[in-house]
Amino acid sequence: MGEFFADMIVENSVIIELKTVKLLDENQLAQCLNYLKAIDLKICLLINFAKPRIEIKRIVNNF
């Protein structure tokens, strides 16, 4: 398959993916879903620091 490097994995249950992009798009969402499927977890928090207010998206893998 290949390698991936999640920014953080908390308590072996939640992936934290950190970004600094103008706009979160489908590429970042797909990346989180791929991480979730690859390591069989259910929740990823996608956090974007590029805006004046932190943007947080919760992505859930439906299995």
N, C-alpha and C positions, 0 to 999 in steps of 0.2 A: 503494500500500500504506500508506504512512504512515511516520513517523519513529520510530526507537528510539535509545536511548542506553545502550549497555553501559557498565558501570562501568569495566572495563579489557579490553583485548585485548592479549595477550602474543604477540609475535613473529608476528603474523598467523595464529595457529593455535589459541589457547586464549582463551575468554571467561572473565573473572572477574566474577561478579555478587555484590555485597556486600549483605547484609540485616541488619536488627536486628529480628527478629520472634520472638514466643514460640515459634511452631511453623512449620516449613517445611511448606507444603501444595502441593496440585496447581497452584495459581495460579503460584507461583514456578517450579515445574518446567516448566510450560507456557510461561512467559515465556522461560526459558532455551532450550527447544527451538525456539521461534519465532525467537529471535536466531540460533541455529545455522543454521536453514534459510534465514533471510533473507540471511545473508552467507556461506553455504556453508562452514561450519566443522564440525568433528566433536566437539570437547570443550568443555564448560563446567564450571567449578567454581563451585558455589553455596555461598557462605560466610555463615554466620549467627553474628553476634557477640552475640546477646541472652542467651545462656546462660553460666553460669560457665566452661564449656569450649567452645571454638570448635567449631561443627558444620560439616562440609564434606561436600557431596554432589557426586559426579562424574556429570555427565549426558553421555551419548553420543548423537549423532545418527546413526542407522543408515543414513541416506540412503535 
